[in-house]
């Protein structure tokens, strides 16, 4: 399966904003839902300008494990997004 439709939609997320895996899945009517978007993001190619860090879990939770979890947090904070103690977007 090609993840290009997911990547095209993720590229449209504005700087300083986030969306959830579930929202992307619903918008694309993906079989497998949020989990399918998670697989797509895990397979995200480098060097294509896909802002993978702007995709978060339900309720604004940061769900990416380390070492990429810290990178996601730093990238989001650099865009002005506030992250609470419970690894949730405020």
N, C-alpha and C positions, 0 to 999 in steps of 0.2 A: 504494500500500500504506500502511496505517495503522501507525505505529510505536507506538501507544498501549500494546500489550502490553509492549514493551521498556521504555517509560517507567514503567509501573506497577511492573515488577520492579526497575528501578534505584532507584525511590523507597523500596524496602524495604531497601536496603543501609544498615546501621547506620553512624552517625557513627564515624569512626576505623577503618573497615574498607574493603576494596576487593574487587572481583571483576574477572574478565577478560572481554574481549569473547567469547571462546570459551565460557566457562562460561555466560554469558547466552544465547548462541545454542543451546547444548545444552539448557538448561532450557526454552527456548521452542520447540525443534525447528524452528529457522529455516532455511529453504532459503538457501543462501549463507553460512551459518555466521557466523564472527566478522566477516567483512567486512560482512555485512548489518547487524550490530549497530553497526559503525563508521559506516556510512551513517546509521543512526538517530541515533547520538550527534552526528554532524556536523550533523544537521537539528534538533537539540534546541531547542525553543522557549524563549525567555527568560521569566522571571517565573512559571514554573509549579512551582518548587521541585524540579526534577529535579537530583539531585546528580551531574551528568555527570562531575565530577572523580574520582569513586570507581570509574570503569571504566578499567582499565589493560590493557596488552598482555600477551601470554603471558610467563610468568616474572616478572611484576611490573614489566615495563618501562613507562616513561612514553613514549608514542609520539606524543602530540599535538605538532604543530609550533608554533613561536612565531607570534604572541605569546601564544597560549592555553596553551602548555606551561608557561611561568613561572607563570601564574595557577593552573594545576592543581597545580603543586608547592607554591605558597604555601598553597592551600586544604587540601591533604592534610597539610602540616606543621602547620597551625593545628589540625587534628584529632588531632595527636599521632602521625602516621605518619612513620616514619623513612625517609628516601630516601638511598641511597648515591650515591657519586660517579658511577657508571655509569647514573644515572637509573633505578635499580631500587629497588623497595620492599624494605626489609630484612625 
